[in-house]
Amino acid sequence: MDLAGDERADASSSEQAHERVLVTAPGFDLDGEQTGVRLRDAGLDVDHAGPRGNRPPEEVARLAGPAVGAIVSSDPFTEEVFEAAPQLRVLARLGVGIDSIDLDAATRAGVVVTTTPGLNDETCADHALALLLATLRRVVEHDASVRRGEWDRGGALTPWDLHGKRVGVVGYGRIGRGVVRRLTGFGTEVRVFDPVAALDPRLTCATLEELLAWADVVTLHLPLTPATQGLIGSAALAVMKPEAILVNTSRGGLVEEAALIEALTSGRLRAAALDVFADEPPSNAALRTLPNVVLSPHIGGLSREAIDAMARQCVQQVLDVLGGTQPDGVVNPDVLARVQAR
């Protein structure tokens, strides 16, 4: 009797029997005790594909095909992907935006979708202020100038102040409120517009147009929905002051990029700071060449601390669903009973 051969066959069979979890989220620690190690200790194999902008649905479908769970960021999970992944039971989104996920298709496929609300709100608010200050103080332009050997003090690159400015905050959820709290320390006058949330009347502008016309700086903090798609287009930009600045750390689809580029190029708008784009990475070369635009790679909600907290939460959500219990952060709770029965 070939005992060694039998043991190898048993080991091979056991290895093949392991269920798989796909990870495409940025910064996920495969060797972390509360992340990758915890998944493996639960008997799960981890397929780490890493984050990549513009990953097409057919590639996501190929990656997700053998998985029972996935921990992801902004990859497109379309109906095509869910059809290609019949074993998939849970999709844990590292972050809160679900505009890249076809939620109806996920629900029809019996896939629980979760997010990690509240774990990177302060990080997002920090980044919005960082971009705002970098734009007003022209940090990127000065950095490039000094590296060229120049010493431009009080010349063409003279920056502007934040204190004393009117700042309009569009969206008053957790991140928007965090931005307002930070702005109070800069001696600014703040007004808020939110199409849904109940607001403090002392902060409120009645309409978006009123806010845009009033503000020296406009910072966006809304989710991307059919109602907010293209919210800041040519008409909205025409209402803003020529010396105004636009900051977007929410979703690229809120802004019509062609209209923004025209406004920035023509001098109709002073400057912009963008962390998010219609295509990611941005496909429009003009955005990468305009000197009056500060860019970052959709990093607003990410920090080492925030990634660690969200990754731990995503792992817990995957283990909860696969173990038959209800996790926190479920976006489509009606599907839970079907998954548990399966």
C-alpha positions as CSV (number, residue, x, y, z in Angstrom):
1,M,0.0,0.0,0.0
2,D,1.4,3.4,-1.0
3,L,0.7,5.3,2.2
4,A,2.8,8.3,1.1
5,G,0.9,8.4,-2.2
6,D,-2.4,8.3,-0.3
7,E,-1.3,11.1,2.0
8,R,-0.3,13.2,-1.0
9,A,-3.7,12.5,-2.6
10,D,-5.5,13.4,0.6
11,A,-3.5,16.6,0.9
12,S,-4.2,17.5,-2.7
13,S,-7.9,16.8,-2.3
14,S,-8.0,18.9,0.9
15,E,-6.2,21.8,-0.8
16,Q,-8.6,21.7,-3.8
17,A,-11.5,21.7,-1.4
18,H,-10.6,25.0,0.1
19,E,-12.9,27.8,-0.7
20,R,-11.4,30.9,-2.2
21,V,-11.6,34.6,-1.4
22,L,-10.6,37.2,-4.0
23,V,-8.8,40.3,-2.8
24,T,-8.4,43.4,-5.1
25,A,-8.6,46.0,-2.4
26,P,-5.6,48.4,-2.0
27,G,-3.1,47.9,0.8
28,F,-4.6,44.6,2.0
29,D,-2.0,42.9,4.3
30,L,-1.8,39.3,3.2
31,D,0.3,38.5,6.3
32,G,-1.7,40.5,8.8
33,E,-3.0,38.5,11.8
34,Q,-6.4,40.1,11.4
35,T,-6.5,40.0,7.6
36,G,-4.8,37.5,5.4
37,V,-3.7,35.1,8.2
38,R,-7.2,35.2,9.6
39,L,-8.8,34.1,6.3
40,R,-6.3,31.3,5.9
41,D,-6.8,30.1,9.4
42,A,-10.5,29.9,8.6
43,G,-9.6,27.4,5.8
44,L,-9.9,29.9,3.0
45,D,-7.4,30.4,0.1
46,V,-6.7,34.0,-0.7
47,D,-6.4,35.0,-4.4
48,H,-4.7,38.4,-4.2
49,A,-5.0,40.3,-7.5
50,G,-4.3,43.7,-6.1
51,P,-5.9,47.0,-7.1
52,R,-5.8,48.3,-10.7
53,G,-7.7,51.1,-12.3
54,N,-9.8,50.4,-15.4
55,R,-10.0,46.7,-14.8
56,P,-12.7,45.6,-17.3
57,P,-15.7,43.5,-16.2
58,E,-14.5,40.5,-18.2
59,E,-11.2,40.4,-16.2
60,V,-13.1,40.8,-12.9
61,A,-15.4,37.9,-14.0
62,R,-12.3,35.7,-14.6
63,L,-10.8,36.6,-11.2
64,A,-14.1,36.2,-9.3
65,G,-15.2,32.9,-11.1
66,P,-13.9,30.5,-8.4
67,A,-14.5,32.7,-5.4
68,V,-17.0,32.4,-2.6
69,G,-16.1,35.8,-1.3
70,A,-14.4,39.0,-2.4
71,I,-12.8,42.0,-0.7
72,V,-12.7,44.8,-3.3
73,S,-12.5,48.5,-3.9
74,S,-13.7,50.1,-7.2
75,D,-13.6,47.1,-9.5
76,P,-16.8,46.8,-11.6
77,F,-19.1,44.0,-10.4
78,T,-21.7,43.9,-13.2
79,E,-24.3,41.3,-13.9
80,E,-21.8,39.6,-16.2
81,V,-19.4,39.2,-13.3
82,F,-22.1,37.7,-11.0
83,E,-23.1,35.3,-13.7
84,A,-19.5,34.1,-14.0
85,A,-19.1,33.6,-10.3
86,P,-21.9,31.2,-9.2
87,Q,-20.3,30.4,-5.9
88,L,-19.9,34.0,-4.8
89,R,-21.8,34.7,-1.6
90,V,-20.3,37.9,-0.2
91,L,-18.8,41.0,-1.7
92,A,-17.1,43.2,0.9
93,R,-16.4,46.7,-0.3
94,L,-13.4,48.4,1.3
95,G,-15.0,51.8,1.6
96,V,-18.6,53.0,1.2
97,G,-19.2,53.8,-2.5
98,I,-21.2,51.1,-4.3
99,D,-21.6,52.9,-7.7
100,S,-19.2,50.3,-9.3
101,I,-21.5,47.4,-8.1
102,D,-24.7,46.4,-9.8
103,L,-26.6,46.0,-6.5
104,D,-29.8,44.6,-8.2
105,A,-27.7,42.0,-10.0
106,A,-25.9,41.1,-6.8
107,T,-29.2,40.6,-5.0
108,R,-30.6,38.5,-7.8
109,A,-27.5,36.4,-7.6
110,G,-27.9,35.9,-3.9
111,V,-24.6,37.8,-3.1
112,V,-24.5,39.8,0.2
113,V,-22.9,43.2,-0.4
114,T,-21.3,45.0,2.5
115,T,-19.5,48.3,3.0
116,T,-17.4,49.8,5.8
117,P,-19.2,53.0,6.9
118,G,-17.6,55.3,9.4
119,L,-14.1,53.9,9.2
120,N,-12.5,56.4,6.8
121,D,-14.7,59.5,7.2
122,E,-12.1,61.5,9.0
123,T,-9.5,60.4,6.5
124,C,-11.6,61.7,3.6
125,A,-12.2,65.0,5.4
126,D,-8.4,65.4,6.0
127,H,-7.7,64.8,2.3
128,A,-10.3,67.3,1.2
129,L,-8.7,70.0,3.4
130,A,-5.2,68.9,2.2
131,L,-6.3,69.4,-1.5
132,L,-8.0,72.7,-0.7
133,L,-4.9,74.1,1.0
134,A,-2.5,72.7,-1.6
135,T,-4.5,74.5,-4.3
136,L,-4.9,77.8,-2.6
137,R,-1.3,77.9,-1.4
138,R,-0.1,76.5,-4.8
139,V,2.0,73.9,-3.1
140,V,2.4,71.7,-6.2
141,E,3.4,74.6,-8.4
142,H,5.9,75.9,-5.9
143,D,7.4,72.5,-5.4
144,A,8.0,72.1,-9.2
145,S,9.3,75.7,-9.4
146,V,11.9,75.2,-6.6
147,R,13.0,71.9,-8.2
148,R,13.6,73.8,-11.4
149,G,16.0,76.0,-9.5
150,E,13.6,79.0,-9.4
151,W,12.8,81.2,-6.4
152,D,9.5,82.8,-7.2
153,R,8.4,84.8,-4.1
154,G,5.6,87.3,-4.8
155,G,5.6,86.7,-8.5
156,A,3.4,84.8,-10.8
157,L,2.9,81.9,-8.4
158,T,1.8,84.0,-5.4
159,P,-0.8,81.9,-3.5
160,W,-4.1,82.8,-1.9
161,D,-5.5,82.7,1.7
162,L,-8.0,80.2,3.1
163,H,-8.9,82.4,6.1
164,G,-11.6,84.9,5.3
165,K,-12.9,82.8,2.4
166,R,-16.5,81.6,1.8
167,V,-16.5,77.8,1.5
168,G,-19.5,76.0,0.1
169,V,-19.9,72.3,1.2
170,V,-22.1,70.3,-1.1
171,G,-23.2,67.2,0.8
172,Y,-23.6,67.1,4.6
173,G,-23.1,63.5,5.5
174,R,-20.4,62.2,7.8
175,I,-17.5,63.4,5.5
176,G,-19.2,66.8,4.8
177,R,-19.7,67.4,8.5
178,G,-16.0,66.5,9.1
179,V,-15.0,69.1,6.5
180,V,-17.2,71.7,8.2
181,R,-15.6,71.0,11.6
182,R,-12.1,71.4,10.2
183,L,-13.0,74.6,8.3
184,T,-14.2,76.3,11.5
185,G,-10.6,76.5,12.7
186,F,-9.5,78.4,9.6
187,G,-11.6,81.5,10.0
188,T,-13.8,80.7,7.1
189,E,-17.5,81.4,6.5
190,V,-19.2,78.1,5.7
191,R,-22.5,77.4,3.9
192,V,-23.9,73.9,3.1
193,F,-26.2,72.5,0.5
194,D,-27.6,68.9,0.7
195,P,-30.5,67.7,-1.5
196,V,-31.6,65.2,1.1
197,A,-30.2,65.8,4.6
198,A,-31.9,68.0,7.2
199,L,-29.6,70.9,7.9
200,D,-28.9,73.5,10.5
201,P,-30.6,76.6,9.0
202,R,-27.7,78.7,10.1
203,L,-25.5,76.8,7.6
204,T,-27.9,76.2,4.8
205,C,-28.1,77.6,1.3
206,A,-31.6,77.1,-0.2
207,T,-30.4,75.9,-3.6
208,L,-27.2,74.6,-5.2
209,E,-27.1,77.6,-7.5
210,E,-27.2,80.0,-4.5
211,L,-24.3,78.1,-2.9
212,L,-22.2,78.1,-6.1
213,A,-22.7,81.8,-6.7
214,W,-21.8,82.7,-3.1
215,A,-18.7,80.5,-2.5
216,D,-15.0,81.2,-3.1
217,V,-14.4,77.4,-2.7
218,V,-16.8,74.6,-3.4
219,T,-16.1,71.1,-2.1
220,L,-18.1,68.1,-3.1
221,H,-19.2,65.3,-0.7
222,L,-22.1,63.5,-2.3
223,P,-22.5,59.9,-3.4
224,L,-22.8,59.2,-7.1
225,T,-26.4,58.4,-8.0
226,P,-28.6,59.1,-11.1
227,A,-29.6,62.3,-9.5
228,T,-26.1,63.6,-8.9
229,Q,-24.5,62.4,-12.1
230,G,-23.0,65.4,-13.9
231,L,-24.2,67.7,-11.1
232,I,-21.4,70.2,-11.8
233,G,-21.6,70.8,-15.5
234,S,-21.3,73.9,-17.7
235,A,-24.4,75.5,-16.2
236,A,-23.2,75.1,-12.6
237,L,-19.7,76.2,-13.5
238,A,-21.1,79.3,-15.2
239,V,-22.7,80.3,-11.8
240,M,-19.4,80.1,-9.9
241,K,-17.1,83.1,-9.5
242,P,-14.2,83.2,-11.9
243,E,-11.8,83.3,-8.9
244,A,-13.4,80.2,-7.3
245,I,-11.9,76.8,-6.7
246,L,-13.6,73.4,-7.0
247,V,-12.6,70.4,-4.9
248,N,-13.9,66.9,-5.6
249,T,-13.0,64.0,-3.3
250,S,-16.3,62.2,-3.8
251,R,-16.9,60.6,-7.2
252,G,-15.7,61.7,-10.6
253,G,-19.1,61.3,-12.1
254,L,-20.4,64.3,-10.2
255,V,-18.4,66.6,-12.5
256,E,-18.6,66.9,-16.3
257,E,-14.9,66.9,-17.0
258,A,-15.0,68.5,-20.4
259,A,-16.9,71.5,-19.0
260,L,-14.5,71.7,-16.1
261,I,-11.5,71.6,-18.4
262,E,-13.0,74.4,-20.6
263,A,-13.6,76.5,-17.5
264,L,-10.1,76.1,-16.2
265,T,-8.5,76.6,-19.6
266,S,-10.5,79.8,-20.4
267,G,-10.0,81.4,-17.0
268,R,-13.7,81.0,-16.2
269,L,-12.6,79.1,-13.0
270,R,-9.4,79.8,-11.1
271,A,-8.4,76.2,-10.1
272,A,-9.6,72.7,-9.2
273,A,-8.4,69.9,-7.0
274,L,-9.5,66.4,-8.0
275,D,-9.0,63.1,-6.2
276,V,-11.6,61.3,-8.4
277,F,-12.3,61.1,-12.1
278,A,-14.7,59.8,-14.7
279,D,-12.1,57.2,-15.8
280,E,-9.6,56.0,-13.3
281,P,-6.7,56.5,-14.0
282,P,-7.8,59.7,-15.8
283,S,-7.9,59.3,-19.5
284,N,-8.1,63.0,-20.4
285,A,-4.6,64.3,-20.9
286,A,-5.7,67.9,-20.3
287,L,-6.3,67.2,-16.6
288,R,-2.7,66.0,-16.3
289,T,-1.2,69.0,-18.0
290,L,-3.2,72.0,-16.6
291,P,-1.1,73.9,-14.1
292,N,-4.1,75.1,-12.1
293,V,-5.3,71.6,-11.2
294,V,-4.0,69.5,-8.2
295,L,-4.5,65.8,-8.7
296,S,-4.3,62.7,-6.5
297,P,-5.1,59.0,-7.3
298,H,-8.5,58.4,-5.6
299,I,-6.5,58.3,-2.3
300,G,-8.9,60.5,-0.2
301,G,-10.4,57.7,1.8
302,L,-7.1,55.8,2.3
303,S,-4.5,56.0,5.0
304,R,-2.5,53.2,6.6
305,E,-4.8,53.4,9.6
306,A,-8.0,53.5,7.6
307,I,-7.0,50.7,5.3
308,D,-6.1,48.5,8.3
309,A,-9.5,49.2,10.0
310,M,-11.5,48.7,6.8
311,A,-9.6,45.5,5.8
312,R,-10.3,44.0,9.3
313,Q,-13.9,44.8,8.9
314,C,-14.1,43.3,5.5
315,V,-12.5,40.1,6.7
316,Q,-15.0,39.9,9.5
317,Q,-17.9,40.5,7.1
318,V,-16.7,37.7,4.8
319,L,-16.3,35.3,7.7
320,D,-19.7,36.2,9.1
321,V,-21.6,35.6,5.8
322,L,-19.8,32.4,5.1
323,G,-20.4,31.3,8.7
324,G,-24.1,32.0,8.4
325,T,-24.3,35.1,10.6
326,Q,-25.3,38.7,9.8
327,P,-22.4,41.1,9.6
328,D,-22.4,44.9,10.1
329,G,-22.6,47.1,7.0
330,V,-24.9,45.0,4.8
331,V,-26.3,47.0,1.9
332,N,-28.8,44.4,0.7
333,P,-30.1,42.7,3.8
334,D,-33.0,40.9,2.0
335,V,-30.5,38.5,0.4
336,L,-29.1,37.3,3.7
337,A,-31.8,34.6,4.4
338,R,-31.2,33.2,0.9
339,V,-27.4,33.0,1.4
340,Q,-27.8,31.4,4.8
341,A,-30.2,28.8,3.4
342,R,-27.7,28.0,0.6
